[in-house]
Amino acid sequence: MVATIVPFGSEAYFITLLSLDKYNGLLLLTAASIGNILGSLFNWICGYYINYFIKKPWFPINNKMIDRGNKIFNKYGKWSLLFSWLPFIGDPITFVAGTLRYPVAPFLVLVSIGKIGRYLIIYLSIMWTLNIF
């Protein structure tokens, strides 16, 4: 949920590490994707147990964010999970999927497609740029 507050943090690290050309790019791609997918799963779990978390003062999701996620999820259904990588709306969408008790297996498939797709595009762009220059 920190990504909602500070968007593009993981992308900046990913791009920086790829640009250094010191690390295995596919390993970086895998680690970044898995980390982001696990973050979305954490959001889903928090949504699933909303009644416990919403009362905590440290909990960063507010009603406005939940309403935004609800509107998107209700409008586009499960397909909205493909956009879980987007800043500001991705975390609320995954959170709302948990509150709606959307099954975890298809949740992980759709979120993984979006998250891996984002990092794959970044990875290919950086590799292409490094090969040109």
Beta strands, then each sheet from edge to edge (+ up, - down):
end
